[in-house]
Amino acid sequence: MQKWGENIFKPSVGNESLHQVSNDSGVRIVNFATPKNSVVRSMMFPHCKIRKYTWTSPDEKTLSQIDHILIDRRWLPSILDVRRFRGADCDTYHCLVVAKVRERLGVSKQAAQRFDVERFNLRKLNELVVRKQYQVEFTNRFADLENLSNDEDINRVWENNKENIKTSAKKSLGLQELKQPKPWFDKECECFYRSKKAS
C-alpha cells in the first residue's frame, strides 16, 4: 500500500482522490498512465465525497473510486470536470462517470501550408520517354557538383541541389493538380452558429 499524497503520484493523479492510500490496482493505473504521458483526470477535481466514489460493494458498506478517465497530458485542459452520477440505473454496482469536455476546432499551420506545397506528377515516371527526359535533365543540372571545392558552404550547396531537383522535376514531370477539399463549415453550420450566438 502506498499513499496517493506522495509526490511521485501527484503529476499523474493530482490531489483530489477519494482515498489516501492506494492498493495494487491504484499503483498499476499510475504505472500504465505515466509511460504514455497520460494523467488520471478523474482525480483532479474537488468534489464532495459522494461525487467521487464510483463503486459500492454488494453489502453497501464499502465505497471506492475505481473507475477513472485517463487522457493524454497535452489535452489536459480539454476536460473541464469529471464526476459520478448516481441517477443512471445501469444494473451494476458501478456508477456512471461523466466528463465535461471542451474542444476547440482549428486548422493547424501545417495543414494550411500543406496545400501550398508543390507536388510533382510522379505517375509520369512510369512512361519511359518522360523518365529518360528527367534523367537527362537531372544529370545536366548536377554536372557542376564535380567541380565543388572543400571551401564551399554546405548549406548553400544543399539549397542549390534542392532547387535543381525541383526545377528538373517541374520541367519533366509537371505539377500534380490537387483536389480541393470540401469545406466542413457549410451554410447549415453557419446558420446554427449564428442562432446559438444570438440566443
C-alpha positions as CSV (number, residue, x, y, z in Angstrom):
1,M,0.0,0.0,0.0
2,Q,1.2,3.5,-0.9
3,K,-0.2,6.9,-0.2
4,W,-1.7,8.9,-3.0
5,G,-0.4,12.0,-1.4
6,E,3.2,11.1,-2.2
7,N,4.9,13.5,-4.6
8,I,5.7,10.7,-7.1
9,F,2.0,10.2,-7.8
10,K,0.9,13.8,-7.9
11,P,1.8,14.5,-11.6
12,S,-0.4,11.6,-12.7
13,V,-3.3,11.6,-10.2
14,G,-3.5,15.1,-8.6
15,N,-4.6,15.8,-5.0
16,E,-8.3,15.1,-5.1
17,S,-8.5,11.3,-4.7
18,L,-11.2,9.7,-2.5
19,H,-8.6,7.5,-0.9
20,Q,-5.4,8.5,0.9
21,V,-3.8,5.1,0.3
22,S,-3.6,3.2,-3.0
23,N,-3.8,-0.5,-3.4
24,D,-2.0,-2.6,-6.1
25,S,-4.6,-1.6,-8.7
26,G,-4.0,2.0,-8.0
27,V,-0.3,1.7,-8.5
28,R,-1.0,-0.2,-11.7
29,I,-3.1,2.6,-13.2
30,V,-0.2,5.1,-12.4
31,N,2.3,2.7,-14.0
32,F,0.0,2.4,-17.0
33,A,-0.5,6.2,-17.4
34,T,3.0,7.5,-16.8
35,P,4.9,6.0,-19.7
36,K,2.1,7.0,-22.1
37,N,2.3,10.6,-20.9
38,S,-1.3,10.4,-19.6
39,V,-3.0,11.6,-16.4
40,V,-5.9,10.2,-14.3
41,R,-8.1,13.3,-14.8
42,S,-10.9,11.9,-12.7
43,M,-8.8,12.5,-9.5
44,M,-8.1,16.2,-10.2
45,F,-11.4,17.9,-9.5
46,P,-12.5,18.9,-6.0
47,H,-15.9,17.4,-5.3
48,C,-17.6,16.2,-2.1
49,K,-17.1,12.5,-1.3
50,I,-20.5,11.5,-2.6
51,R,-19.5,12.7,-6.1
52,K,-16.2,10.8,-6.1
53,Y,-16.9,7.2,-5.3
54,T,-17.7,5.1,-8.4
55,W,-18.3,1.6,-6.9
56,T,-20.4,0.4,-4.0
57,S,-19.9,-3.1,-2.6
58,P,-22.9,-5.5,-2.6
59,D,-23.4,-5.0,1.2
60,E,-23.4,-1.2,0.6
61,K,-20.8,-0.7,3.3
62,T,-17.7,-0.2,1.1
63,L,-17.4,2.8,-1.2
64,S,-14.4,3.0,-3.6
65,Q,-13.2,5.2,-6.5
66,I,-12.1,2.5,-9.1
67,D,-13.5,3.8,-12.4
68,H,-11.4,6.6,-14.0
69,I,-10.9,8.7,-17.1
70,L,-7.4,8.9,-18.5
71,I,-6.3,11.5,-21.0
72,D,-3.1,12.4,-22.8
73,R,-1.3,15.3,-21.0
74,R,-1.4,17.6,-24.0
75,W,-5.2,17.5,-24.0
76,L,-5.4,18.1,-20.2
77,P,-7.3,21.4,-20.4
78,S,-10.0,19.9,-22.7
79,I,-11.6,18.1,-19.7
80,L,-13.3,20.7,-17.6
81,D,-14.9,18.4,-15.0
82,V,-15.2,14.7,-14.1
83,R,-17.8,13.4,-11.6
84,R,-20.0,10.4,-10.9
85,F,-23.8,10.5,-11.5
86,R,-25.9,8.3,-9.2
87,G,-29.1,8.7,-11.1
88,A,-28.3,6.4,-14.0
89,D,-29.7,2.9,-13.5
90,C,-27.2,0.6,-15.1
91,D,-28.0,-2.6,-13.1
92,T,-24.5,-2.7,-11.7
93,Y,-22.6,-1.8,-8.5
94,H,-20.6,0.8,-10.6
95,C,-21.8,4.4,-11.0
96,L,-21.7,6.4,-14.2
97,V,-18.6,8.5,-14.6
98,V,-19.2,11.6,-16.8
99,A,-16.6,14.1,-18.1
100,K,-17.4,17.6,-19.3
101,V,-15.3,18.2,-22.4
102,R,-14.5,21.3,-24.3
103,E,-12.7,21.1,-27.6
104,R,-11.6,24.0,-29.9
105,L,-11.6,23.3,-33.6
106,G,-9.0,24.9,-35.7
107,V,-6.8,24.3,-38.7
108,S,-3.2,23.9,-37.8
109,K,-0.5,25.8,-39.6
110,Q,0.9,22.6,-41.0
111,A,-2.4,21.6,-42.5
112,A,-2.8,25.1,-44.0
113,Q,0.7,25.1,-45.5
114,R,0.2,21.6,-46.9
115,F,-1.9,22.9,-49.8
116,D,0.7,25.5,-50.8
117,V,3.5,22.9,-51.4
118,E,4.2,22.0,-55.0
119,R,3.5,18.3,-55.8
120,F,5.0,16.8,-58.8
121,N,3.1,14.4,-61.1
122,L,5.2,11.3,-60.2
123,R,3.0,9.0,-62.2
124,K,4.6,10.3,-65.4
125,L,7.8,8.5,-64.3
126,N,6.1,5.2,-65.4
127,E,6.4,6.5,-69.0
128,L,9.8,5.6,-70.5
129,V,10.2,8.8,-72.5
130,V,9.4,11.0,-69.5
131,R,11.7,9.0,-67.3
132,K,14.6,9.4,-69.8
133,Q,14.0,13.1,-70.1
134,Y,14.0,13.5,-66.3
135,Q,17.3,11.6,-66.0
136,V,18.9,13.7,-68.7
137,E,17.6,16.9,-67.1
138,F,18.8,15.8,-63.7
139,T,22.3,14.7,-64.9
140,N,22.9,18.0,-66.7
141,R,22.0,20.1,-63.7
142,F,24.3,18.1,-61.4
143,A,27.3,18.2,-63.6
144,D,28.6,21.2,-61.7
145,L,28.9,19.2,-58.5
146,E,32.1,17.6,-59.7
147,N,33.9,20.9,-59.6
148,L,33.0,21.7,-56.0
149,S,35.8,22.7,-53.6
150,N,36.1,21.9,-49.9
151,D,35.6,25.5,-49.1
152,E,32.0,25.6,-50.3
153,D,29.3,26.4,-47.8
154,I,27.4,23.2,-47.3
155,N,24.1,25.0,-46.7
156,R,24.4,26.9,-50.0
157,V,25.2,23.7,-51.8
158,W,22.2,22.0,-50.3
159,E,19.9,24.8,-51.3
160,N,21.3,24.7,-54.9
161,N,20.8,20.9,-55.1
162,K,17.3,21.2,-53.8
163,E,16.4,23.8,-56.4
164,N,18.0,21.7,-59.1
165,I,15.9,18.7,-58.2
166,K,12.7,20.8,-58.1
167,T,13.4,22.5,-61.4
168,S,14.2,19.2,-63.1
169,A,11.1,17.6,-61.8
170,K,8.9,20.6,-62.7
171,K,10.3,20.7,-66.2
172,S,10.0,17.0,-66.9
173,L,7.0,15.9,-64.9
174,G,4.9,18.9,-64.3
175,L,2.8,19.6,-61.2
176,Q,0.0,17.4,-59.9
177,E,-3.4,19.0,-59.6
178,L,-4.6,18.9,-56.0
179,K,-8.2,18.2,-55.2
180,Q,-9.7,20.9,-53.2
181,P,-11.3,19.5,-50.0
182,K,-14.9,20.4,-49.4
183,P,-15.3,22.8,-46.5
184,W,-16.9,21.2,-43.5
185,F,-18.2,24.5,-42.1
186,D,-21.0,25.0,-44.6
187,K,-24.1,27.3,-44.6
188,E,-26.0,24.9,-42.3
189,C,-23.2,25.1,-39.7
190,E,-23.0,28.9,-40.1
191,C,-26.8,29.3,-39.5
192,F,-26.6,27.1,-36.4
193,Y,-23.6,29.0,-35.1
194,R,-25.3,32.4,-35.6
195,S,-28.6,31.2,-33.9
196,K,-26.6,30.0,-30.9
197,K,-24.6,33.2,-30.7
198,A,-27.8,35.3,-30.9
199,S,-29.6,33.4,-28.1
